[in-house]
Amino acid sequence: MSEADFHFEDFTIGRVFPLASKLVTAGEIVEFAEEFDPQPMHLSEEAGKASILGGLSASGWHTASMFMRMMFDGWLSRSSSEGSPGIEYMEWKKPVLAGDTLSGRSTVLESRPLRSRPGIGLVKFLHEVENQRGEIVMRGENPIMMRLRDAREDAA
């Protein structure tokens, strides 16, 4: 495992970590939908335009998957993450349409060391994904377990 840039101690309340940006293509929307969520508005532009979404739209689960990759590429890959115990909530606020460019941020809401797992802390984040117009398309909160920087010394 490579050395992490960010450990539990770096996730101070209010700190913002940018997500990588992502251009959403029609092909990937259809490909994801065909395998995981084959509703008409995710499979064709015509069906999407006829729906309340206004065009070929990514499934909410596809949006969540893209968010995960954006978070990984933006900062998670350089962290001491040990995974997450779950998601507290996730909201899909606006449709993600073919041609949209997504970006966003993860903001630290709270953090605490875990008594049950020495050397690990729990960091709670607010994640916001927005389109190129600055409109929030997805919002969610979840905790992520992070190794403490000083835990390496305890293990030696």
N, C-alpha and C positions, 0 to 999 in steps of 0.2 A: 504494500500500500504506500502510495507516495505521501509526502508531507503535506498536510492541509494548511491552507492560508488562514482559515477561520475555524476557531474552536469555540466552545461554549462561552468563554470569557469575552469574545469579540461581538457577541450578539446582545448588545446593550439596548435597553428599551428606547424605542423611537428610531433606531438605526434602520435605514432603508437600503435594500439590496436590489439593484435593477435586474429585471429578467432580460434574456436575449430577445431580439425581435424575430418575428416569424411571418413570412408571406404565405397566405393560405391560398392554395390552388384548387381549381375545380376538380382536377383529377384526384387529388388526395381526399377531398370531401367524399366523392363518389366511392373511391376504393375503401375508405373506412366504413361508409354506410353499407356497402354491399356485404361486408363481413360482419358488422356489429349492430347496425341500426338502420335496416333497409326501409325506412319510411320514405314516402314519395318526395317530400321536400328536401331530402338529403341525396336523392338519386338523379334528379333532373332540374334544370333551370326552369322549365315550363311549370312543373309541379311546385317548385319553390315560389315562383311568381304568383301562382294561384293560391298559395297559402298566406297566412298572416305574417310570414317571415320575409316576404318580398323578394326572394331570389334563392338560388341554390345555397343552402345553409348547412354549415357543419352541425353535426349532432352535438348536443351538450357534452356527451362523453368524449367526443373527438376534441372539443374545446378543452376539456379537462386534461386529455392526453397531451395536447400541444402545450398547454400550460406546464405540465410536468417537465417536458423537454426544455422549454424556455427557462424554467427555474434551474434545471440541471446545468444547462449551458451558461446561464447567467452567473450563478454563484455556488450552487449546491455541489458541483463537482470538485470545488476547491475547499469544501468544508469537511469537518470531522463527523459528518452525519452517520448515525447508526440506524437510520430509518425513522418511521413515524408510527405511533400507535393508532392513527386514524385521522379522519377529517371531522371537525366539529360541525361545519356547514359549508355548502357550496351553492351559489346562486348564479344562474345564467340570466344576465340582465338584458342583453340585446342579442339579436342574431349575429353570428359570424358568417359573413358571406364570402363567396369566392372572390379573390382579389383584395381582400382586407389584409392589412399588415398589422399584426398584433405586437404589443410591447407591454410593459408593466413593471410592477415592483412587489417586493415582499418586505413588509414592515414588521419589526419586532414589537410585539405587544407586551410580553412578559417572559420571564425566564426564572428558573430555579433549579438548583442541583437536586438530584434524586437521592433520597436516603436509601431506597431499596437497591440502587445500582451505583455504588461508589465509582467516581470517575466519569459519570454521565450526568448531563443536565438536560432539562426539557425547555425548549424555546418555542413559544407560541407566536405564530405569524398571522398577519392579515395579508392576503395575496389579492392583488387587483390586476386584471388584464384588461387592456383597452385597445380600441381600434385606432386607425390612423387619424380619426377625427377627435380623439381624446375621450370617446365615450366608453364607459366601463361596460365590458361584455361579460365578464365573469368576476365574481368576488368569492373569497372563501377564507376560512380560518382553520388552522390545524397546528398541532404541536409536532416538533421534530426533535428527536434525541440527538444530542451532540456530545462528543467526548470533550472532557476538560483538558486544557493544555497541560496543566500540572499533573494530570493523572499518569502521564508517561513516566514521570519521576517516581511516582508511587509504585509502579509496576517493576521498576528496576531493582 
